[in-house]
Structures are given as C-alpha cells and as structure tokens.
Amino acid sequence: MTALLRLSGVTKTVRIPDAAPLTILDGVDLVVEPGERVSVVGRSGSGKSTLLNILGLLDSPSSGAFEFEGVPVERIGGRARDLRRGADVGFVFQQFNLLSGRTALENVMTPLLYATGRRFWRRRALATEMLERVGLGHRLDSLPEVLSGGEQQRVAIARALVRGPRLILADEPTGALDVETGASVIDLLEEVAAENDAALVVITHDPAVAARSEVRYRLDAGRLHAAAGVAA
Ligand SMILES: Nc1ncnc2c1ncn2[C@@H]1O[C@H](COP(=O)(O)OP(=O)(O)OP(=O)(O)O)[C@@H](O)[C@H]1O
C-alpha cells in the first residue's frame, strides 16, 4: 500500500538578514499511512507549524524527500499543488479561522466553490449534511460571531471535511477550548476522520490529546522522535 505521506531527511532552513541561516526542521523522517491517527507534540518554537505547513503543501522542504501519495511533491507544481491541497487536505486551526459575516453554511460551502462537477453543484446539500453530521444542523444560518468556541470549531471541522480529504491537519485544535469541549472536539474529529478514511495529524501541547493517537511523535528543536509507544 502506498503511504499517504512519506518524508525522509526533510529539512527546512530560512535565511535571516545579517545572521546565520536558521534550521527549523532538521532531518525529519515520517510516514503517515491512509486513515492513521498521528500526534506531534513539542515546545513552542520546535517547528510544529512549519512541519504542518509542509505536510499540507503550503510550504516546501529546503532539502530531503517528500512524497504525497507516492508522488514527489517537488514534481507537483503551482496550480496542481493548489488543486491537490484543496481536494486532499483539510485544515483545522486553533483560532477556527472562520469567515466572519458569513453563516455557518456559507463557511462550510466555501471549499466546495473550488470543487468540480457533482460536488460543486451539490455544495449546499453537502455542506448542510456535514453541518448536521457535526451536530449543527440547527445553526446553518448562524454567524460565527454568535457561536460558542466549541460550535465554531465544529463548523471548522465540517469545512475541513466537506470535500472528503485524505488528510486532516489540525494545529492545536483544542487550544482555545476548555478541557471538556476540547475532548468532544477531538472525539468528533476522530469520528469524522474515520468515517471518511482520512488520516488525522494533530499538533498539540496537550498530552491528553496526544495520548489518543495511534502513533505519537515529539518534535524537539526541529528533530522528530517517536514518543511513548502505540496507544491501546
Ligand atoms: N519564515 C521564518 N523566518 C524566520 N524564522 C522563522 C520562520 N518561520 C519560522 N521561524 C522560526 O522557526 C521556529 C519554529 O517555528 P514554528 O512556528 O514552526 O514553531 P512551533 O513549534 O509551531 O511553535 P508554537 O508552538 O509557538 O506555534 C521559531 O523559532 C520561529 O520563530
């Protein structure tokens, strides 16, 4: 079976004016299989967001090999990369990043504006179904401003999943939520990821969230290490 993501020896270096280049990722090896649940913990500044941006085709490695479903990413150029990201990757962020002034339904429909064929024409029905799936069928016309943090994150999850991505990347998805709401958001993310057979990569500071993943890693000054075993 082809791995969904395969990184070997990936580095990320940035040039800083009048200073030595900064190595943010340093020889990262990582394989994510389809449908797998992976967590990455690490201190602030250890390179987590940089890694997530590379996994999500928002940024490119400086060196090393990265294959997305068996295809070297350097061979996926500009427009093709945008299309693949739109179709195959769903993002969930700490601060939800919903469009203000747009209803929950409009927010969830947004990714479908870039879809083709049936998905595009059925966008309203698909977004409605997805909001029902996350328990917000009664808030379709609500603006983000009037929703609670947990509800906003559920809208963001519906938006991330509505195109049926193969990969969900969640950057501190519980960071702005209380413990109980955060736990229910992770429950939901895991459920909808499993239903869609999507892999889920969660970046988190929270050991309780990390402990729920099948495969756990720790990022330490740009180096990725396996962390405490495989969850039961
Ligand atoms: N484009 C850039 N130019 C200069 N420095 C950068 C750039 N991008 C990231 N960095 C630095 O690289 C380090 C890693 O950044 P990154 O955002 O990946 O860390 P993080 O682990 O996600 O941190 P946090 O948990 O605080 O969000 C930080 O020290 C950051 O300041």
The ligand as a Gaussian input file, in Angstrom:
#p B3LYP/6-31G(d) Opt

LIG

0 1
 N        9.925000      32.392000       7.859000
 C       10.603000      32.373000       9.007000
 N       11.647000      33.215000       9.196000
 C       12.349000      33.194000      10.345000
 N       12.086000      32.371000      11.374000
 C       11.072000      31.529000      11.252000
 C       10.265000      31.471000      10.062000
 N        9.322000      30.519000      10.243000
 C        9.520000      30.017000      11.470000
 N       10.560000      30.612000      12.081000
 C       11.108000      30.275000      13.411000
 O       11.281000      28.866000      13.452000
 C       10.936000      28.337000      14.723000
 C        9.838000      27.305000      14.573000
 O        8.614000      27.931000      14.202000
 P        7.214000      27.160000      14.229000
 O        6.152000      28.181000      14.037000
 O        7.257000      26.023000      13.282000
 O        7.188000      26.606000      15.723000
 P        6.012000      25.915000      16.565000
 O        6.619000      24.675000      17.161000
 O        4.813000      25.742000      15.707000
 O        5.760000      26.991000      17.694000
 P        4.409000      27.377000      18.503000
 O        4.037000      26.142000      19.281000
 O        4.856000      28.500000      19.367000
 O        3.395000      27.765000      17.481000
 C       10.526000      29.534000      15.568000
 O       11.640000      29.934000      16.319000
 C       10.162000      30.589000      14.544000
 O       10.378000      31.895000      15.044000

